[in-house]
Amino acid sequence: MTRDRFDGHPPSGYVVTNTGGAWAGAPGSVAVSGYVEGNVLVGLPQYRLTAPTAEAPRAAEGLRLAELLDARHRVVPFVGRSAERRSLEQWLTGVGATPDRSALLIHAAGGQGKTRLADRFAATARTNGWAVLRAHRDPGAPEPTTAAGPPRGPAGLLVVVDYGDRWPAADLRALFTDPRLHRDGPVRVLVLARSQGYWWRALRHWLGTIGVSTGERELAPLAVDPDTRELLFRTAAARFAELIPGARLAEVPTPDLTDPAYETALTVQLAALVAVDASRGAGPAPPSTPVDRYGYLLDREVGHWQQLFAGAATTSPPEHLDRAVFAATLTGPAPYELGREILACAGVDPAWTEVLLVDHATCYPPRDPGFVLEPLQPDRLAEAYLALALPGHPWPSHAPRPWAGGTARALLRAEGVPPAAAPRVRAATLTVLTEVAAAWRHVATTVLLPALRADPGLATAAGGAVLATIVDLPDADVALLAAVEPFLPPGRDVDFDNVACDIMARLVRHRLPGCDAPVELARLHLAYGRRLANAGDREAALDEIDKAVTAGQEAVDGDPSPGRRALLAQALHLRGYRLAALSRYPEALVSVERAVGILTPLADGGGAEAETHRWALAETLDNLGVRLSNVGRHEEAEVAARRAVEVFRDGPGSPAVQVSLAGALTNLAVIEAQLGAGWSALATVRRAVHIWRRLSDDQPSIYLPELALALNTVGLRQADLVQLPAAVDAAEESVRIYRDLVRVNAVAFELDLAAVLANLSGYLWRLDRRAEALQANAEAEEIFARWGGANPEAFSLHLRHVRENIARMRAQRSSTDLRRWELGAHSFHS
């Protein structure tokens, strides 16, 4: 990254210029899915924080057989995990080694006891003076005790997040930036999940950028050897025998616990529960496989429905209740009105809907008032219920339901569900089906994957983490990935960037051997290069774009048709962005100049495609202006930038053209300032701000980042003209917008915030507001220090320059000695 020096009075501060347009396909400002106003995120987040209930768990004597396994009821005494508990307590209370804000992932397969361990840990934390909150993925009803802020224990705040790998990435980020977690005192966030997939890697990187330390630990199997398993079995069996009338503990056989299937605590407890219950009668020996044991418990659930129906406690026949249980297990709890729609989608006769919701709540009381369709617990039992209900499994003693496959597909499509609620139903159903498919292969081959092949757009319904699990299923073939690929976000999306790159990598490996046509090769490498850039692999992205340029040149050598020349120009144009992202500005300029040379005659020619080439040329000229500016050729940069502005200005007044015009005007203003034309630069960027304000009024989630960027440039231009109070006003508005954007996506916007803060510091210093200036620069320093630690080559220079500014301020030197930068379009966004 270069620092430009200027003759005369130079423009002051950081400038982040506009990024490439849609034709460039280059990563730029990242749109957000909700607009932040202060501490309120409109439309998001879909979660809630609740304090642990003071109520005692339900009496174990009144629980159904399956409920005895539910970790919420804490029926079986907590055994073992002493080393894990000591480790968690050290993480909680560690002084010096643990920053004020820290997140820890505990991951293990289902049934390993994550929830029980977290419950015990949370109870210990409360005893030691920590306030404890639980984060729930569904929005639920508002919690009066936490609406104004969570209780803050004298020691700090602990937040427990279950099913972290099922949360949408945006909701997890919103949780960590929730104002209720950012008060005085230490904050610890314990995340529980089944997998440590790419979802955690992406979140871990993002958490580092906002100053939250992270760690992860795999929860080892509780029952690692036969002796421990026997202890667990006997402890559980003794407790179950106390609760099951007529049980004969002395007659409970101990299974062969050397089988690896008994590594999980849940599997051992399941075996103990079924064996104890079977000891009551003189029937056949208890089932000996996990599948048959789950079937045993599910048969008891059906028996429970029948007893309630026979005793008039419910009025829904068991076959109707079965559909409700199936739907609830797939979609999870829902508000009452949505519950009605879910049952209709599941094929329930409307005449039965209201009665069925009441009867289902009688069988499975909801945890939250106002909600219905509480799913079966524990999760492993619910997953077995779905797997055995769906067709294609090899266990004839557990007959599948003839309606189950169609119902699962209908819920996956959210057929008939109101549009506002349909995404939630689709996402929940896809998440659960994917979890079940990962453990029960027939669910993948007969239900999930056929449904996605029929409607591949559904694969993205639950976010990137779920899609990553789908991609890893053994039967997810290349044909499915190819069908899903068009439905991936076309640009940067932190939730999907990594899995989209993985999908594209597999497609490239599959397609390359049979791809001989240079045109197809060029397109393939362009698509993969964009995905690599979005995922943050700058060097690999450049390598792919280089290959696209080579293939594009070969295509043109064979047939210099306009379409092929335009394709080569596109590759060269993108190559300019990729080289600039690596600070290779002279090479970037050469590449973009070649692209302009190819596109100019195409845009000047006739034919139906000339207009398309004209817009492509304008975007490339905008790119060229920035690249010329990067190497100090400011007069030539102005010529290129003005040509781009003229094309966009003369185009139709569509939103797309207005976006391109506003971006080109912002870049032109930077170049004009570099030439000393301060008044002209200010007028130019004000035109851009006018457009961005109008666009952001209609779509703030998309265009507020561009408005903030342009306001920063306004402040710089006003400072150049010694309009310092106005410069402060513009910079402070930019800072306010960036602070709200950082709460949504720090990866995309925090460095921009640091740049604007550094600029604001300079204006304040020149106004003799010294304390405020030092405070703003100190915040910018802290941000650059964190990013510089992660990527010293890219960001340590900025850190050094900010620290030099602080040193000059403290030495009471003139503000004209402060460092000043003009940053290219991809300084922070590539």
Secondary structure, DSSP 8 states (H G I E B T S, - for coil): ------SSS---S--B-----TTTT---S---SSEEETTEEET----EEE----S----GGGS-TGGGG-GGG--S-----HHHHHHHHHHHH-SSSS-SEEEEEEE--TTSSHHHHHHHHHHHHHHTTEEEEEEESS--S--HHHHT-----SSEEEEEESSGGGS-HHHHHHHHT-GGG-SSS-EEEEEEES---HHHHHHHHHHHHTT-EEEEEE---S--SHHHHHHHHHHHHHHHHHHSTT--GGG-----TTSGGGGSHHHHHHHHHHHHHHTTSSSS----SHHHHHHHHHHHHHHHHHHHHHTTS--S-HHHHHHHHHHHHHH--EEHHHHHHHHHHTT--HHHHHHHHHHHHHHS--SSTTEE----SSHHHHHHHHHHHSTT-S-TTS---TTHHHHHHHHHHTTT--TTTHHHHHHHHHHHHHHHHHH-HHHIIIIIHHHHHH-GGGGGTT-HHHHHHHHHSTT--HHHHHHHGGGS-SS--TTTHHHHHHHHHHHHHHHGGG---HHHHHHHHHHHHHHHHHHT-HHHHHHHHHHHHHHHHHHHHH---HHHHHHHHHHHHHHHHHHHHTT-HHHHHHHHHHHHHHHHHHHHS-STTHHHHHHHHHHHHHHHHHHHHHTT-HHHHHHHHHHHHHHHHTS---HHHHHHHHHHHHHHHHHHHHTT-HHHHHHHHHHHHHHHHHHHHH-HHHHHHHHHHHHHHHHHHHHHTT-HHHHHHHHHHHHHHHHHHHHH-HHHHHHHHHHHHHHHHHHHHHTT-HHHHHHHHHHHHHHHHHHHHH-HHHHHHHHHHHHHHHHHHHTT--GGGS----B-TTTTT-
